[in-house]
C-alpha cells in the first residue's frame, strides 16, 4: 500500500482575489485560509520505477536519482531520496521543487519560514518541496544533526537531506546565489527550471509553467508583481522587515551575573581601568572607545604593549554574537574578555596580577557581588604578585589557591560581559524604514538596499545586525605582511577547544550550552566571522587586517572575489556562492552601507 501526502501550501491573502487554476479549475477564494498539511491514505498503488537515463543536469534533462541522510517530512531519521518524490499514484504532486540551501543563509531561512506563502493556493497541492542542505549554521559542512534543526525552522516540514560533499554541484548554476530551486516534473524527473535565489513570484510562475507543460497546456502569463514601496518583491520586503533591531540580547545562562546591575557597574570600571595591566597603559577601552562605536579607528590597534595584527571590531552589539573574535576562538562574551588581558601583545598581564589589582581597588564592590576574596595581599608567597598557567610562580601554587585566583579572573570577565550587555546602538534610519516609515531612507539609499538584496548580500548579511555570525573565506588581506596570511578560523578552533573557559568548562555556569566541537578543514582556512553591518559607516577601517578605509573599496573587493589566488596576503578557497554582481551595483550598495551610520533624529 502506498500512501499519498498532498502538501497544501497557501497564501490566499497574497493573491488579492480568486486565483484561477491553470487547467480551468474553479477559482480559489483568496480570502479563505488554506488547510494545514494532511495525510490521506490513497488507493493501493505500485511504487513507480525511477526513470531510466541518460541523465543530465541541464534544463530539459532527466536528473539521476540521489540519496542523502536526513529526515522525512514526518521527522523520521534515515535516508531521503529523489525516488521518494516520484509521482505515479493518485494524489501525488506532479511538480517537485528541490530547494538547495546553505542551511542558515538569510535568503534560505526566509524561504523556509514562508513556505506556506510561497505558492498560491491553487498551486500548492500540486507541489512537493524537498530540501537539501549543504552547510550548518557556522558554514561548515552539514551533519545529520542539522536536518531536524533545519526542519524545525520550516513552517511546512519537508523531506530534508544533508549533502556535506555537495553532490548536487552539477545542478548549481554559475554564478550561484542560494537557495537554488530545481523545478522538476515528478513523474519523469525532467528538469524544467533552475532558479538561483528567485523571488517568490518567479518561483510561483516557474511552477505554474511546469504544471501547464505537464498537462499539455500553454504557459500562463506572468502576473504583474506587487512591489513594496515600488521596489521590493514580497520576499525582499520580508528580509527588509527583519532588519529592524527591536529586541535586547538573549539571556546568557553561562554567566549567572550576566544581567546583574551590580556586576555591570563593576564591569564598567574594570573595562576602563589601566591598572589591570602591568604597564599601566592598557585597558579594554584603549581599543574600544565610545567615540568610535567601541572600536579604535586604526587598521590594527597601536594601544597594546606589543604588535596586534587584527583590526579592533566594534563592541556595540557584542552581546548579540554567537562567536567572539574574528576566528571564533571564544564562545562566550565573558571568556572573550579574559583573552586580551593575558595576551603578551595586548595587556601583557596575568590573572595573579589582575586578582591583586581587583582586591586592591575593588574588594568591597567585588565581595558584594561574588563573596569573600582570599587574603592575597597578606601572603605574597602564597599568592605571588603575577603569574598565570605556564609561569613557574603560578604553577608552584597550591591547586586550591590557583582556583581561587582563577575564580576572581573569571568573575572579572563575567562583570565585563554584564557591562557590555548594556551597550545599545541608537535607533537608525534603517530601523524606521524596516518598520514601515518609508521616508526614512532616501531614494538612492533604497535603490542601494535593493541592489544589496538582489546581488545576494543577504545570504550572509541579514537580520537585525546584518550578519550570520558564521565563517566565510573572502580573501581579505592580512594585517601583518611579515607574518604572512592569517589562517583565521583554522587557527581559532584549536584555541577554542583547548580553552579552560569555553562553554563546556567548569567555569561556565551552564555547561549544557557547550557546542559540538568544530572541526578544522579546508573550509576553515582563511575563514573569518561575517562582520555585522550595523553602524558600519562609523567603524572604518575595514577587514580583519584593517586594510580598507572606504566602504567602496570593500564592495569592490567582494565583487571581484577577494585577492587573487597566489597572493601572499591571504589564503583559503572562496565558496562557489560567494556573491558576484555587476560593477554598476558598486555605487548603490556603497550608498546603502553608508546609510547604516545614519541615526534617527526624531
Buried (B, 14 or more C-beta within 10 A) or exposed (E): EBEBBBBBBBBBEBBEEBBBBBEEEEEBEBEEEBEEBEEEEBEEBEEBEBBEEEBBBEEEBBBBBBEBBBBBBEEEEEBBBBBBBBBEBEBBBBBBBBBBBBBBBBBBBBBBBBBBBBBBBBBBBBBBBBBBBBBBBBBBBBBBEBBBBBBEEBEBBBBBBBBBEBBBEEBBEEEBBBBBBBBBBBBBBBBBBBBBBBBBBBBBBBBBBBBBBBEEBEBEEEBEEEBBBEBBBBBBBBBBBBBBBEEEBEEBBBBEBBBBEBBBBBBBBBBBBBBBBBEEEBBBBBBBBEEBBBBBBBBBBEBBBEEBBBBBBBBBBBBBBBBBBBBBBBBBBBBBBBBBBBBEEBBBBBBBBBBBBBBEBBBEBBEEBBEEBBEBEEEEEEBBEBBBEEBEBBEEBEEEBBEBBBBBBBBBBBBBBBBBBBBEBEBBBBBBBBBEEEEBBEEBBBBBBBBBBBBBBBBBBBBBBBBBBBBBBBBBBBBBEEEEBBBBBBBBBEBBBEBEBBBBBEBBBEBEBBBEEBEBEEBBBBBBBBBBBBBBBBBBBBBBBBBBEEBBBBBBBBBEBBBEEEEEBBBBEBBEBBBBBEEEBBBBBBBBBBBBBBEEEE
